[in-house]
Amino acid sequence: MAERRRRAAAAAELYGRLFEIYDEGKKSISEHPYLFETDVEIHLIGGNSKSPAERFWNGSNMVYILQKAGQKEESDPMEESKADDAIYDSELLQEESSGPVPLSVRRAKQLISLYTMVQNPNMTHLKISKLVVLPPLWIRCDSSDPEHTCWLGAEPLKTGNKITGIYLHMVTCDGPTADKTCFASLEDLQMAHKIKYHSSVTMTKGFARYELIRAAAIEDTLVESESNIYIDITWNTVDKILQTPPLTSAATLNITLESGDPRSPVYQLYRELQFLLALAEGLKTGVTEWPEPLESESAVELVQEFLTDLKMKLDGFCTSGNKNETEKIKCDTAAVDSSIKSIFSERGDLDFAEQLWCKMRSVSSYQELVECFTLIIRSLERGEIQPWIHQGSSNLLSKLIQQSYHGKIDGISLTGITPIQMLLEIGLDKMKKDYVSFFIGQELATLTYLDYFISTLVDLQEQVHRVQKLHHMLEIMVSCTVLLQFKHENLFPLTQTCIKYYKENPLNEKHVFQLPIRPALVKKFYQNDHPQIWKVDISSGHGQKEVKTTWQVSTNPPAEHMKSNNIGLLCDSTVNGDSEERMYFITMAKCSQVHFT
């Protein structure tokens, strides 16, 4: 009787906590976890955030994720069995590492039982005044049971607003192993499903994920980075385990790209952007960390040569500009691969200020910056040069140049942040035109659509931030062109996706950009490769009576709270000894339904 009261009190306390979190989450979902009974963290996931259990659950909206609280607990070894001590020691080791920490399977089952109780409308002794249908609940487990359970889940079944039962999930995992004889056969999986659920007819759905960036890159040339390009493929009616997806499948390309790969055709432009960012940071903090110069000659020497050249030209900037167009100022095209030259190369219409930026991005000190601008302003004041600038240029240097056309310019003090702001402004103008030239030249966007990214109605720091977004979009387009040989028909919708995202969100190089594509477009990159994930869903029934069994192999554990020293390794011990076999984790997800009568 006392045990029943204790369980009822624990259930009521859990319901109160879950309801409070759910009620607050309808207004705003907290990034911080909630505590339950000192040992459990409750995270509410919703909105645009993906559930960590999404591979095994097709739900949407809100979901609770439960895990071990981020603190060490004291234990009394006299009161615990040796098995419990081993589990506890394992948990302490996991707590010392980063990432989420799972609960013991025993504790997880207790919580699932309490959740089931509070969602059962027949449990009137709990004295819940108004029963609310709570979001589904998933618990991270430490695989300490014989089945190696890594997830337990539960979600209410309802008809209208009435709860009629509970849907229970169990995810288990073994491995990693390269022994494919451990893999189940599709026939055995289907038969087991039919027996368990008393089904006569089953349906199958396949899913495969392939990494394309690894397959497309030249061996030993891929830099360690967060970049990843992979394809998710789904199809109905699976023929066999590890089946290669048919070309009629639905496919989505997923792109996460980190800028700054030295092998990128636009790496020099990336370095140019880094110099721009250093100037912006210096303008904001008052301390400029000058990056390594992009040219071997000093900026002062380059500017002096440039001005001398202009003075010697009877027809002024135009002749110099033609020469400059031929030389390309050793800017971006120096490192551009032949396959990309037609896609991205430096513009041939650089005005005086833009050419000046290409000389002055080798500035390595504040004093050198002041010397460069002193030379320029002196030449303007003396009328030794009458440079050409783009119509509409409104940066400070352009205003001085426009004044010089009339024989007199305003006095300017090259002190404080003024020189840095002047150089930042001309760099911003030049780089904006570079990016716009690419996207319009490749017919990927219109000037109107790009207006947000080049607007001068926001402060300089925000303008720099938006230029960073343009560069990230450029890196994505160039990578898809070089690595995947994408054409305009694929680059255009991808560009629109990127533009839409970046008009609404800050720069995020970890964001996954998605593009629906035909599998045939990239088949050559994955047809002879091992999948990163391959799974089959076997289902029967319809609507709320649908039940599903999932069998999956993956190169990584099915949950981030699982620890392994063998993650992602390849096994060299094959039959022929001359090929590699990928090691896989074998995961099973099963479900059951409990109906409240």
Protein Blocks (a to p, Z undefined) as FASTA:
>chain_A
ZZmmmmmmmmmmmmmmmmmmmmmmmmoccfbdcdeehlaccdddehjbccfklmmocbeh
jddddddddbdddddfklpcfklmmmmmmmmmmmmpgcjddddfklmmmmmmmmmmmmmm
klmmnopabacdddddddddehlafnopabdcdddddehjbcfbdcddddddedddfblk
lpccfklmmmmmmmmnopabdcddddddddfklmmpcghiaccdfbdcddddddehifbg
hiacdfkbccdddddddehiakbmklmmmmmmmmmmmmmmmmmnopacddddfbfbdfkl
mmmmmmmmmmmpmnlmmlmmmmmmmnonopmmmmpcfklmmmpccdfkbcfklmmmmmmm
mpcbfklmmmmmmmmmmmmmnopaccdddehiabfklmmmmmmmnopacddddehjllmm
mmmmmmmmmmmmmmmmmmmmnopacfklmmmmmockbcfklmmmmmmmmmmmmmmmmmmm
mmnopafklmmmmmmmmmmmmmmpccdfkbccdddddfklmmmmmmmpccfbdcdddded
ehjlpccddddddfbdfbfkbccfkgoiacfbdfkopaccdddddddddddddddZZ
